[in-house]
Amino acid sequence: MFKQVDTQDLETVEVVVDGEPRKLQAGISVMAALLADGELNSRLSPTSGKPCGPHCLMGVCFECLMEIDGIQRQACTTEIEKEMVINRHLSETGENSHE
């Protein structure tokens, strides 16, 4: 679905996603970096409790809302930075899912 054209020379940054250290592409939004890394789920729906993904990727829909460095932020409008802590809270108990 989302594929990088040439990933060989891309700069990466180390971040923590759902409690796990990861290297993601630098210079793009958090959501774009997660999508490029194969992560399609951004959060749980507040009504159904089911995983959902981003829709607009431009800050209108809030479907990419996640906890970034302790603050609820839109991942599509937040540029990824070194040592960010990103929590998607993908389980209904509030604990992170590592699927």
LUMGULUM-758804 format. One record per residue: residue number from 1; residue in one letter; y, z, x of N, C-alpha, C in turn. Coordinates in nm, 3 decimals. Example, Ala and Ser with C-alpha at 12.3 -4.5 7.8 and 13.67 -1.06 7.14 Angstrom:
<atoms>
{vexlo 1&roke A&npy -0.569&npz 0.780&npx 1.319&capy -0.450&capz 0.780&capx 1.230&cpy -0.330&cpz 0.780&cpx 1.320}
{vexlo 2&roke S&npy -0.225&npz 0.708&npx 1.285&capy -0.106&capz 0.714&capx 1.367&cpy 0.003&cpz 0.787&cpx 1.290}
</atoms>
This chain:
<atoms>
{vexlo 1&roke M&npy -0.119&npz 0.000&npx 0.082&capy 0.000&capz 0.000&capx 0.000&cpy 0.126&cpz 0.000&cpx 0.087}
{vexlo 2&roke F&npy 0.147&npz 0.109&npx 0.164&capy 0.260&capz 0.118&capx 0.255&cpy 0.206&cpz 0.104&cpx 0.396}
{vexlo 3&roke K&npy 0.245&npz -0.002&npx 0.465&capy 0.197&capz -0.024&capx 0.601&cpy 0.313&cpz -0.054&cpx 0.692}
{vexlo 4&roke Q&npy 0.309&npz 0.004&npx 0.811&capy 0.409&capz -0.027&capx 0.913&cpy 0.376&cpz -0.162&cpx 0.974}
{vexlo 5&roke V&npy 0.476&npz -0.241&npx 1.005&capy 0.453&capz -0.371&capx 1.066&cpy 0.401&cpz -0.355&cpx 1.209}
{vexlo 6&roke D&npy 0.467&npz -0.273&npx 1.289&capy 0.426&capz -0.251&capx 1.428&cpy 0.447&cpz -0.104&cpx 1.461}
{vexlo 7&roke T&npy 0.338&npz -0.031&npx 1.475&capy 0.350&capz 0.113&capx 1.499&cpy 0.335&cpz 0.152&cpx 1.645}
{vexlo 8&roke Q&npy 0.314&npz 0.057&npx 1.731&capy 0.284&capz 0.087&capx 1.870&cpy 0.398&cpz 0.158&cpx 1.943}
{vexlo 9&roke D&npy 0.522&npz 0.117&npx 1.922&capy 0.634&capz 0.172&capx 1.996&cpy 0.724&cpz 0.264&cpx 1.914}
{vexlo 10&roke L&npy 0.673&npz 0.316&npx 1.803&capy 0.755&capz 0.403&capx 1.718&cpy 0.766&cpz 0.543&cpx 1.777}
{vexlo 11&roke E&npy 0.885&npz 0.599&npx 1.770&capy 0.906&capz 0.736&capx 1.814&cpy 0.856&cpz 0.829&cpx 1.704}
{vexlo 12&roke T&npy 0.792&npz 0.938&npx 1.745&capy 0.743&capz 1.035&capx 1.648&cpy 0.804&cpz 1.172&cpx 1.677}
{vexlo 13&roke V&npy 0.798&npz 1.258&npx 1.576&capy 0.841&capz 1.397&capx 1.591&cpy 0.729&cpz 1.486&cpx 1.541}
{vexlo 14&roke E&npy 0.720&npz 1.605&npx 1.598&capy 0.620&capz 1.701&capx 1.552&cpy 0.680&cpz 1.785&cpx 1.441}
{vexlo 15&roke V&npy 0.606&npz 1.794&npx 1.331&capy 0.646&capz 1.874&capx 1.216&cpy 0.525&cpz 1.953&cpx 1.168}
{vexlo 16&roke V&npy 0.546&npz 2.039&npx 1.071&capy 0.436&capz 2.110&capx 1.006&cpy 0.436&cpz 2.068&cpx 0.860}
{vexlo 17&roke V&npy 0.323&npz 2.012&npx 0.815&capy 0.310&capz 1.968&capx 0.676&cpy 0.198&cpz 2.050&cpx 0.612}
{vexlo 18&roke D&npy 0.233&npz 2.125&npx 0.510&capy 0.136&capz 2.208&capx 0.439&cpy 0.056&cpz 2.296&cpx 0.534}
{vexlo 19&roke G&npy 0.125&npz 2.351&npx 0.634&capy 0.064&capz 2.444&capx 0.727&cpy -0.008&cpz 2.381&cpx 0.845}
{vexlo 20&roke E&npy -0.012&npz 2.249&npx 0.850&capy -0.083&capz 2.178&capx 0.958&cpy 0.017&cpz 2.103&cpx 1.046}
{vexlo 21&roke P&npy 0.006&npz 2.114&npx 1.178&capy 0.094&capz 2.037&capx 1.266&cpy 0.063&cpz 1.888&cpx 1.255}
{vexlo 22&roke R&npy 0.168&npz 1.807&npx 1.251&capy 0.151&capz 1.662&capx 1.239&cpy 0.257&cpz 1.592&cpx 1.322}
{vexlo 23&roke K&npy 0.229&npz 1.470&npx 1.362&capy 0.328&capz 1.383&capx 1.425&cpy 0.359&cpz 1.273&cpx 1.327}
{vexlo 24&roke L&npy 0.488&npz 1.263&npx 1.289&capy 0.531&capz 1.162&capx 1.194&cpy 0.642&cpz 1.078&cpx 1.255}
{vexlo 25&roke Q&npy 0.661&npz 0.961&npx 1.199&capy 0.762&capz 0.869&capx 1.250&cpy 0.902&cpz 0.929&cpx 1.239}
{vexlo 26&roke A&npy 0.979&npz 0.915&npx 1.344&capy 1.118&capz 0.963&capx 1.348&cpy 1.212&cpz 0.858&cpx 1.292}
{vexlo 27&roke G&npy 1.332&npz 0.901&npx 1.254&capy 1.438&capz 0.809&capx 1.215&cpy 1.429&cpz 0.758&cpx 1.072}
{vexlo 28&roke I&npy 1.340&npz 0.814&npx 0.991&capy 1.327&capz 0.774&capx 0.851&cpy 1.322&cpz 0.899&cpx 0.765}
{vexlo 29&roke S&npy 1.319&npz 0.882&npx 0.633&capy 1.315&capz 0.998&capx 0.545&cpy 1.180&cpz 1.068&cpx 0.553}
{vexlo 30&roke V&npy 1.179&npz 1.192&npx 0.512&capy 1.054&capz 1.270&capx 0.508&cpy 0.952&cpz 1.198&cpx 0.422}
{vexlo 31&roke M&npy 0.994&npz 1.150&npx 0.304&capy 0.899&capz 1.084&capx 0.214&cpy 0.847&cpz 0.955&cpx 0.274}
{vexlo 32&roke A&npy 0.932&npz 0.876&npx 0.337&capy 0.887&capz 0.751&capx 0.399&cpy 0.788&cpz 0.780&cpx 0.511}
{vexlo 33&roke A&npy 0.813&npz 0.886&npx 0.588&capy 0.722&capz 0.922&capx 0.697&cpy 0.587&cpz 0.967&cpx 0.642}
{vexlo 34&roke L&npy 0.589&npz 1.045&npx 0.534&capy 0.463&capz 1.088&capx 0.473&cpy 0.387&cpz 0.969&cpx 0.414}
{vexlo 35&roke L&npy 0.458&npz 0.881&npx 0.346&capy 0.393&capz 0.761&capx 0.291&cpy 0.333&cpz 0.676&cpx 0.401}
{vexlo 36&roke A&npy 0.406&npz 0.657&npx 0.510&capy 0.356&capz 0.577&capx 0.622&cpy 0.233&cpz 0.641&cpx 0.685}
{vexlo 37&roke D&npy 0.220&npz 0.773&npx 0.670&capy 0.105&capz 0.844&capx 0.725&cpy -0.009&cpz 0.855&cpx 0.623}
{vexlo 38&roke G&npy 0.005&npz 0.789&npx 0.509&capy -0.102&capz 0.785&capx 0.410&cpy -0.097&cpz 0.891&cpx 0.303}
{vexlo 39&roke E&npy 0.009&npz 0.970&npx 0.301&capy 0.023&capz 1.076&capx 0.200&cpy 0.096&cpz 1.022&cpx 0.078}
{vexlo 40&roke L&npy 0.027&npz 1.013&npx -0.035&capy 0.087&capz 0.957&capx -0.156&cpy 0.138&cpz 1.064&cpx -0.253}
{vexlo 41&roke N&npy 0.088&npz 1.186&npx -0.242&capy 0.130&capz 1.293&capx -0.333&cpy 0.246&cpz 1.371&cpx -0.274}
{vexlo 42&roke S&npy 0.347&npz 1.393&npx -0.359&capy 0.464&capz 1.467&capx -0.312&cpy 0.473&cpz 1.607&cpx -0.370}
{vexlo 43&roke R&npy 0.415&npz 1.629&npx -0.486&capy 0.423&capz 1.761&capx -0.551&cpy 0.332&cpz 1.763&cpx -0.672}
{vexlo 44&roke L&npy 0.327&npz 1.877&npx -0.739&capy 0.255&capz 1.887&capx -0.866&cpy 0.356&cpz 1.871&cpx -0.980}
{vexlo 45&roke S&npy 0.314&npz 1.803&npx -1.084&capy 0.399&capz 1.791&capx -1.202&cpy 0.419&cpz 1.928&cpx -1.265}
{vexlo 46&roke P&npy 0.543&npz 1.966&npx -1.296&capy 0.566&capz 2.098&capx -1.356&cpy 0.509&cpz 2.108&cpx -1.498}
{vexlo 47&roke T&npy 0.483&npz 1.997&npx -1.564&capy 0.429&capz 2.002&capx -1.700&cpy 0.277&cpz 1.993&cpx -1.704}
{vexlo 48&roke S&npy 0.219&npz 1.898&npx -1.631&capy 0.074&capz 1.879&capx -1.637&cpy 0.000&cpz 1.950&cpx -1.525}
{vexlo 49&roke G&npy 0.069&npz 1.983&npx -1.416&capy 0.003&capz 2.044&capx -1.301&cpy -0.073&cpz 1.946&cpx -1.215}
{vexlo 50&roke K&npy -0.063&npz 1.817&npx -1.246&capy -0.134&capz 1.714&capx -1.169&cpy -0.046&cpz 1.664&cpx -1.055}
{vexlo 51&roke P&npy -0.109&npz 1.620&npx -0.946&capy -0.032&capz 1.565&capx -0.834&cpy 0.047&cpz 1.441&cpx -0.877}
{vexlo 52&roke C&npy 0.167&npz 1.428&npx -0.826&capy 0.246&capz 1.309&capx -0.853&cpy 0.310&cpz 1.261&cpx -0.723}
{vexlo 53&roke G&npy 0.354&npz 1.139&npx -0.725&capy 0.417&capz 1.078&capx -0.608&cpy 0.558&cpz 1.036&cpx -0.640}
{vexlo 54&roke P&npy 0.630&npz 0.989&npx -0.540&capy 0.769&capz 0.948&capx -0.561&cpy 0.776&cpz 0.820&cpx -0.643}
{vexlo 55&roke H&npy 0.887&npz 0.803&npx -0.714&capy 0.907&capz 0.683&capx -0.795&cpy 1.017&cpz 0.594&cpx -0.740}
{vexlo 56&roke C&npy 1.135&npz 0.648&npx -0.723&capy 1.250&capz 0.562&capx -0.690&cpy 1.279&cpz 0.553&cpx -0.540}
{vexlo 57&roke L&npy 1.250&npz 0.658&npx -0.465&capy 1.278&capz 0.664&capx -0.321&cpy 1.425&cpz 0.644&cpx -0.286}
{vexlo 58&roke M&npy 1.513&npz 0.681&npx -0.382&capy 1.657&capz 0.671&capx -0.354&cpy 1.735&cpz 0.788&cpx -0.411}
{vexlo 59&roke G&npy 1.667&npz 0.896&npx -0.449&capy 1.735&capz 1.018&capx -0.489&cpy 1.768&cpz 1.033&cpx -0.635}
{vexlo 60&roke V&npy 1.711&npz 0.950&npx -0.722&capy 1.744&capz 0.957&capx -0.864&cpy 1.641&cpz 1.037&cpx -0.944}
{vexlo 61&roke C&npy 1.513&npz 1.021&npx -0.914&capy 1.407&capz 1.073&capx -1.001&cpy 1.361&cpz 1.215&cpx -0.971}
{vexlo 62&roke F&npy 1.382&npz 1.266&npx -0.853&capy 1.342&capz 1.401&capx -0.809&cpy 1.190&cpz 1.419&cpx -0.804}
{vexlo 63&roke E&npy 1.112&npz 1.314&npx -0.808&capy 0.967&capz 1.326&capx -0.799&cpy 0.920&cpz 1.358&cpx -0.658}
{vexlo 64&roke C&npy 1.007&npz 1.346&npx -0.560&capy 0.970&capz 1.378&capx -0.421&cpy 1.020&cpz 1.516&cpx -0.380}
{vexlo 65&roke L&npy 1.059&npz 1.598&npx -0.478&capy 1.111&capz 1.730&capx -0.449&cpy 1.002&cpz 1.815&cpx -0.384}
{vexlo 66&roke M&npy 1.033&npz 1.871&npx -0.267&capy 0.940&capz 1.959&capx -0.198&cpy 1.018&cpz 2.059&cpx -0.114}
{vexlo 67&roke E&npy 0.950&npz 2.161&npx -0.067&capy 1.015&capz 2.263&capx 0.015&cpy 1.023&cpz 2.213&cpx 0.159}
{vexlo 68&roke I&npy 1.144&npz 2.198&npx 0.209&capy 1.167&capz 2.152&capx 0.346&cpy 1.251&cpz 2.258&cpx 0.415}
{vexlo 69&roke D&npy 1.194&npz 2.319&npx 0.518&capy 1.260&capz 2.428&capx 0.590&cpy 1.306&cpz 2.539&cpx 0.495}
{vexlo 70&roke G&npy 1.220&npz 2.571&npx 0.396&capy 1.246&capz 2.682&capx 0.306&cpy 1.336&cpz 2.652&cpx 0.189}
{vexlo 71&roke I&npy 1.382&npz 2.527&npx 0.175&capy 1.473&capz 2.489&capx 0.067&cpy 1.413&cpz 2.374&cpx -0.013}
{vexlo 72&roke Q&npy 1.421&npz 2.381&npx -0.146&capy 1.375&capz 2.269&capx -0.229&cpy 1.470&cpz 2.151&cpx -0.209}
{vexlo 73&roke R&npy 1.417&npz 2.040&npx -0.158&capy 1.500&capz 1.924&capx -0.127&cpy 1.426&cpz 1.796&cpx -0.166}
{vexlo 74&roke Q&npy 1.500&npz 1.691&npx -0.185&capy 1.441&capz 1.561&capx -0.210&cpy 1.398&cpz 1.500&cpx -0.077}
{vexlo 75&roke A&npy 1.271&npz 1.471&npx -0.065&capy 1.217&capz 1.419&capx 0.060&cpy 1.263&cpz 1.277&cpx 0.088}
{vexlo 76&roke C&npy 1.303&npz 1.204&npx -0.015&capy 1.346&capz 1.065&capx 0.007&cpy 1.488&cpz 1.055&cpx 0.062}
{vexlo 77&roke T&npy 1.566&npz 1.163&npx 0.049&capy 1.704&capz 1.159&capx 0.098&cpy 1.725&cpz 1.252&cpx 0.218}
{vexlo 78&roke T&npy 1.615&npz 1.307&npx 0.270&capy 1.621&capz 1.399&capx 0.383&cpy 1.557&cpz 1.334&cpx 0.504}
{vexlo 79&roke E&npy 1.635&npz 1.314&npx 0.609&capy 1.580&capz 1.252&capx 0.731&cpy 1.490&cpz 1.351&cpx 0.804}
{vexlo 80&roke I&npy 1.379&npz 1.301&npx 0.848&capy 1.282&capz 1.385&capx 0.919&cpy 1.340&cpz 1.431&cpx 1.052}
{vexlo 81&roke E&npy 1.314&npz 1.556&npx 1.087&capy 1.364&capz 1.613&capx 1.211&cpy 1.252&cpz 1.689&cpx 1.281}
{vexlo 82&roke K&npy 1.264&npz 1.699&npx 1.410&capy 1.166&capz 1.771&capx 1.492&cpy 1.152&cpz 1.915&cpx 1.442}
{vexlo 83&roke E&npy 1.027&npz 1.961&npx 1.435&capy 0.991&capz 2.098&capx 1.400&cpy 1.021&cpz 2.137&cpx 1.256}
{vexlo 84&roke M&npy 1.041&npz 2.039&npx 1.166&capy 1.058&capz 2.069&capx 1.025&cpy 0.931&cpz 2.133&cpx 0.971}
{vexlo 85&roke V&npy 0.949&npz 2.218&npx 0.872&capy 0.835&capz 2.277&capx 0.801&cpy 0.841&cpz 2.224&cpx 0.657}
{vexlo 86&roke I&npy 0.739&npz 2.148&npx 0.621&capy 0.736&capz 2.079&capx 0.492&cpy 0.619&cpz 2.134&cpx 0.411}
{vexlo 87&roke N&npy 0.649&npz 2.186&npx 0.292&capy 0.545&capz 2.237&capx 0.203&cpy 0.554&cpz 2.166&cpx 0.070}
{vexlo 88&roke R&npy 0.444&npz 2.102&npx 0.033&capy 0.441&capz 2.030&capx -0.095&cpy 0.385&cpz 2.115&cpx -0.207}
{vexlo 89&roke H&npy 0.321&npz 2.229&npx -0.176&capy 0.263&capz 2.317&capx -0.277&cpy 0.178&cpz 2.237&cpx -0.375}
{vexlo 90&roke L&npy 0.072&npz 2.175&npx -0.322&capy -0.011&capz 2.086&capx -0.402&cpy -0.124&cpz 2.155&cpx -0.477}
{vexlo 91&roke S&npy -0.120&npz 2.287&npx -0.489&capy -0.218&capz 2.354&capx -0.572&cpy -0.143&cpz 2.438&cpx -0.674}
{vexlo 92&roke E&npy -0.205&npz 2.462&npx -0.788&capy -0.137&capz 2.535&capx -0.895&cpy -0.111&cpz 2.680&cpx -0.861}
{vexlo 93&roke T&npy -0.181&npz 2.734&npx -0.763&capy -0.161&capz 2.873&capx -0.723&cpy -0.043&cpz 2.888&cpx -0.628}
{vexlo 94&roke G&npy 0.015&npz 2.774&npx -0.586&capy 0.125&capz 2.779&capx -0.491&cpy 0.081&cpz 2.767&cpx -0.349}
{vexlo 95&roke E&npy -0.053&npz 2.775&npx -0.325&capy -0.104&capz 2.756&capx -0.190&cpy -0.115&cpz 2.607&cpx -0.163}
{vexlo 96&roke N&npy -0.115&npz 2.570&npx -0.038&capy -0.120&capz 2.429&capx -0.001&cpy -0.261&cpz 2.376&cpx -0.003}
{vexlo 97&roke S&npy -0.275&npz 2.251&npx -0.041&capy -0.404&capz 2.184&capx -0.042&cpy -0.411&cpz 2.094&cpx 0.079}
{vexlo 98&roke H&npy -0.525&npz 2.091&npx 0.146&capy -0.541&capz 2.009&capx 0.267&cpy -0.643&cpz 1.899&cpx 0.241}
{vexlo 99&roke E&npy -0.629&npz 1.828&npx 0.133&capy -0.725&capz 1.721&capx 0.101&cpy -0.685&cpz 1.592&cpx 0.167}
</atoms>
